[in-house]
Amino acid sequence: MKDSNFLKENNARHFWHPMTSPEDSKHTPPKIITSAQGVSITDIDGHEVIDAVGGLWNVNLGYSCQPVKDAIAAQLDTLPYYSTFRGTSNDAAIELSYELAEFFKPDGMLRSFFTSGGSDSIETALRLSRQYHKLRGEPGRTKFLSLKKGYHGTHFGCASVNGNANFRNAYEPLMPGCFHIPAPYTYRNPFNETDPEKLAHLCVAALEDEIAFQGANTIAAMIIEPILGAGGVIPPHPSFAPMVQDICNRNGILLITDEVITAYGRTGAWSGARLWGIKPDMMCTAKAITNGFFPFGALMLGERMVEAFEDNPAAKIAHGYTYSGHPVGAAAALACLAETKRLNVVENAAERGTQMFNGCQALMEKHDIIGDVRGGYGLMTAIEMVSDRTTKSPINAKSAQVVQDVAYENGAMVRISGPNLILSPSLVLSAEDVDTILSALDAGLSAA
Ligand SMILES: *Cc1c(COP(=O)(O)O)cnc(C)c1O
């Protein structure tokens, strides 16, 4: 390993970072993280902080999770790679498909299609939606519906259903036939509705309007995050997802839940679908599936998909990823699933999540810079920062950076995404860890 001066000098010099400009990386050099243990990370200067980001919503079991590391090492020794394209398979992927079918049985999921991450899982779900309708004699159903503020990854299909202009503009034109419905975002919405339940009904009415306008028989699928994540942690009213499911069912539209964040316990339920009591046709999962230790994803498929694709020689799945069913990823996922169940992480996620949410609400009483606090379902919490509470004008980027920097000095890595400060720590953190995060945040907010 090169010494720390070399690394600092070359930081962001030969390396373009995602989600920022090369210019910004030069002026605000990325923190260089060199090790991690438990729920904490340590930077190149030896400064250790609690990682309130949890990697990137994915290190649910913390950084030290030995069974996952051991499974990866053992798999590398026996079979480091083999493809699962037509004609070959591997033991780890087979076992994982069995375990996932058990795990997601309550959600109505029966099959897995393995991918190398979240975007791949979304892309495959969109593709299989169109193919599903072709197989059933409705080739005109090609359009997709999704929510404004939604985040569904980076591939062109994913970006097309994304509901945030920041991730779209530079890459347009995107895929035609994708339409966006207002999100049930109580703090800001086009209806000026502040009651979450009434807002849910208004959004659902907008969905019905859009379906009538497009023609139901032109729409393949609707994709939603059970709780919007990157868009700023937006939990809908509990009535929302069941109403969406009902409308999709009545109109022959497939329902896809993007559970890249919400699957495997983060919300205090084992999946977002279970949290809201719905049964989607497909569930996209990735991130925590391997605790962030290996790039991997699984698209889960329900009964309608099975009926259309199985016992049908014409139903060829005409795409795949070189790393679909990667044996090392599958072995990591198997160990991860076993640990996730053994530790019953949903329980701690729910308890610590409530503590975090209440703590952030208490901070709101003290800091005018906080416009809104969202969460209350497990360890997904966001603070939306404003420069003025009455006008709700968003905080400027510089002040947001101060919050992050000072929180970091005081012991917690938090994530800034636009005006939102997002907290998505490992699900195994302790009550004291949450207190440390909250007091670091308090310091950051005071400084700004
Ligand atoms: C992270 C994320 C994705 C994209 O996953 P990648 O692994 O980055 O491709 C898709 N949807 C949601 C909800 C996500 O949070």
The ligand as a Tripos MOL2 file, in Angstrom:
@<TRIPOS>MOLECULE
LIG
   15    15     1     0     0
SMALL
NO_CHARGES

@<TRIPOS>ATOM
      1 C1        -29.2720    1.8510   -4.4870 C.3       1 LIG1
      2 C2        -30.5950    1.7210   -5.1240 C.ar      1 LIG1
      3 C3        -30.7430    1.2460   -6.4360 C.ar      1 LIG1
      4 C4        -29.5640    0.9580   -7.3260 C.3       1 LIG1
      5 O1        -28.7650   -0.0600   -6.8520 O.3       1 LIG1
      6 P1        -27.2340   -0.1830   -7.3780 P.3       1 LIG1
      7 O2        -26.7250   -1.3830   -6.6440 O.co2     1 LIG1
      8 O3        -26.5710    1.1010   -7.0140 O.co2     1 LIG1
      9 O4        -27.2810   -0.3930   -8.8410 O.co2     1 LIG1
     10 C5        -32.0150    1.0660   -6.9240 C.ar      1 LIG1
     11 N1        -33.0930    1.3480   -6.1760 N.ar      1 LIG1
     12 C6        -33.0080    1.8030   -4.9150 C.ar      1 LIG1
     13 C7        -34.2410    2.0570   -4.1280 C.3       1 LIG1
     14 C8        -31.7470    2.0320   -4.3580 C.ar      1 LIG1
     15 O5        -31.6490    2.5330   -3.1280 O.3       1 LIG1
@<TRIPOS>BOND
     1     1     2 1
     2     2     3 ar
     3     2    14 ar
     4     3     4 1
     5     3    10 ar
     6     4     5 1
     7     5     6 1
     8     6     7 2
     9     6     8 1
    10     6     9 1
    11    10    11 ar
    12    11    12 ar
    13    12    13 1
    14    12    14 ar
    15    14    15 1
@<TRIPOS>SUBSTRUCTURE
     1 LIG1         1 GROUP 0 **** ****
